[in-house]
Amino acid sequence: MSGFERGAIVLLHEGGRTLRCAISLVDAPLPALEEATRDILGPEEESLLTDRLAPARRQSLLAGRRAAKNALCLLAPGVPARDISVLPGLLQQPVACVPGRSNLQVTLAHAGTAAMAVAHPEACPMGIDLERAAPEQQSALIEQTTPRERALAQTVLPYDEHQRLLLLWCLKEALSKALRCGLTVPFSLLEIASLAPLPGGVRARFENFTQYEGVAFCAPPLSAALVMPHTVRWESAGGAASPQMLHDWLREIVALHHHRSG
């Protein structure tokens, strides 16, 4: 498939045990995604691709399934992608079914032509979000933040106001997915208590959910966030103890889009 695809296994250390999760990021045009459909989707998933789907919805569905399958296949080597199903649950959350594995979950996020997924063991709740800047949403983003959060972001993040607000949104939505409540709770409950700078982003803690920690990165116009229990420390399977790969992937996608448009 032509387009951008990245995936990595991450080792999660908590106490005396080590768990494995996998992260995948995909950015591809709709024709490339449709060409690869038979290699990725099972029969139940193919039934979701009705003629009534608008192109943008078809794009997000196919990109999301590809990212999800990429991540799940990393944790279940040898299982064909078509044999893994990712279907909507009763609240439209993605539900993964992997032959021979009963404890894997997957979380998805979409932004334009891009989709990101994290596959993780049930024992370690995680959430992600991926957003693309849309200045027309500025007033809505302001409404979903507090003056304290905006002041924190202004102090820590070297971006314009819209990109700072988008990063705050990403962190909150990723937390809502880790909590499995989605956007059904007031965003005030997801308030960010602290931000610490990272190269290209921030590390965050939350006011009412102190058991969680988030990292978020920005490569304008894209922002992404990952939330997990704060007791977990991660490292890539290659040994680099840094979530920096997310920032690197975002920058690669932005550069690819600039190249295409140029």
N, C-alpha and C positions, 0 to 999 in steps of 0.2 A: 504494500500500500504506500502510495506517495503521501508525503506529509510528515509531520513531526510526531515522533513517538519516543517516550523515555519511560523507563521503569527501573525500580531498585528495591531490593530487599533491605529492610531495616531491622536491626536487632534491638529489642526492648528489654532493658535490664530493670528489675524491680526486686529489691531484697536479694534473695539468693537464687532467683529464677530468671531465665532468659526466654522471652517470647519473640516471635517473628511477625512482622507486618510487611506489606509491600505497597508502594506508591507508584502510580502511573499517571502520566500526563500526555494527552493526545491533542493534536491540532491538525485537522485535515479538511479539505473541501468535501462537500457532499458527494460528488461523483466518485471520489476515491473510497469513501466509506461504503457507498452502495456496492461498488465493485467487489469489496471484501466481505459482503454480508454473509455469503454462504459459509465462509470459513469461521465466522464468529457466532452467529445467532442459531439457536435451536428452534424447533418448530413453534413452541409457545411464544418465544420472543418474536419470531417472524410474523406471528398473527397480530402483533401490536402495530406493525407497519401498514396501516390501512391507507386507502386512497384519500381519506379525509384529513390526513396529517398535512399541515402546512410545511413547506420546505424547512423553515427554521426549527420546527418541532421535530421533524425527521432528522435533521442535522444533530440536534442535541441528544436525541434518543440513540442514534448510531454511534456518535462519538462517546457518549457516556457508557454504552455497553462495551465498546472496544476498550476503553480505559479500565472498566471494571474487570473484564475478562483478562486483560494483561496482568493486572495486579493479582487476581485470584490464581492464575496459572503459575505465577512465580511462587506462590505458597503451596501449590498442588502440582508439582512437575509431573509430566506424563499424562495428565488429564486433558483431553482435547477441549478447546474453548467451546465448541458446540455442545459438549456434554455438560457444561456448567450453565446453569440458568440464573439469570438476574431478573426477577419479575417484581412488579409493584405490589406492596403489601396493602392492607386495608386503609392505611393512611398515606398511600402512595410512596412510602419509603422503599428503597431497594432491598429485596430479600434474596440472598444468595443461596443456591443449592449446589454443593460440590460433591460429586460421587466420592465416597470413602471418607469424607470429612463432615463433621456435624457441628463444628464450633466456629466456623468462619463467617464473618460479616463483612459487608462492604458499604462504604459511604461515597456518594457521588456529588459532584458539583459541575456546573456548566457556565461558560461565558463565551458567547459568540460561537466561533468555530471550534473552541477548545473545551475539553472536559478533563477533569481530574478525579481519580478514585484512590481510596485507601482501603485495602483489605486487611482485616485484623482479627485476632482471636477474640471471642466473646468476653474473655477474662479482662481485656483491656479496652474499655470504651474509647472511641476516637471520633472526631468529627473534622470535616474539611469544608472549605468554601473557596470559590474561585470567582472573581468578578472582573468586569471590564468597565473602565470609567465611562460614565454617561452624565455629562454636566447637567442635563435636564432633570436629573434626580437629586440635585444639590439640596433643595429645600427639604425633601423627604429624609435625606441622610442627616441633616442638622436636627430634625425633629426626633430622631432615634438616638441622639447622643446627649450627654449632659455637658454643661460648661466645664466641669472638672475634666471630663474625658477629652474634650477639645483642647483644653490647656495642656494636658499631658502630651497629646499628640503633637501639638505645635512645638513643644520643648524638645521632643525626641526625634521627630521625623523631618528630614530635609526635603519635603515635598510641598506642593501647593495644597490649598485647603481641601479641594475635592478629593485628591488622592489620600490625604490623611483621613478624611471621613470614611472613605471607601475601605481603608485598612481596618478602622474600628468596626465597621459593619461586618467585614469578613471574620474577624475574631468572634463577634457575637453570634453570627450565624453558625460558625463552626462549633461553638460551644453548644448551641441549641441542638445540633445534630448529635453531639456526644451524649447529651442528656436525653435524646430521643423525644424531645418535645417539639422540634421544629420551630416555626415562627408562630406557635399558638400561645406563647406567653408574652407578657409585656417586655419590651426590650430593657426596661428599667431593671428587671430582675437579673439581666445578664451584664450588669454594669462592670466596666473594667476598672480595677483598683490601682494598677501600676503598670508602667511600661518601661522596659529597659532596652537600650539600643542594641541592635545586631547589625552586621554589615548588610545593608539593603533592606532592613526591616526592624522588627521589635520582638521582644519576649514579653508576654502579658500574664498577669494574674487577675483574678476576678473577685469582686466584692462579696457576692453571695454564694459562690461556688469555689471555695478556697482549695478544694481537692483537685482542681484542674489548672492547667497551664497551657498557654497558647504561644505559637510562634507565627508571625505573619511577615510576608515579604512583598515588595513592590518593585515592579519594572514597568513604569507607566507605558501604556494605560492599564496594565494588568496588576491585580493584587490577589494573593492567595494566603490562606491561613490553615493551620493544623492545630487541633486541640487534643490533649490527652491528659491522663492523671499526672499530677505534678511530681509524684514519687518515681515516675518512669524516666529513665535516661536512655537515649537512643544513640546508636551508632550505625553507620552503613556497614554492610557485610564486608566491605573492603577495609574497614578499620578506622575511617575518618569520623570522629565523634562530632558531627555537625549537621544541622538541618540545612546547611547552605545550598545543597543541591537544588532545593526548590527555587531559590532565587536565580540560580544559574539556568534552570530550565525556563523560567519566565523570560529571562533576558534572551535566550535562544529563540523563543517564539516571537518576541517583539522584533528581533533582528530579521527573522525569516519573513515576517509580514512587510517590513520595510524593504527588503530585497524584492519581494513580489510586486509591491506597489511602485518600486523604482523602475 
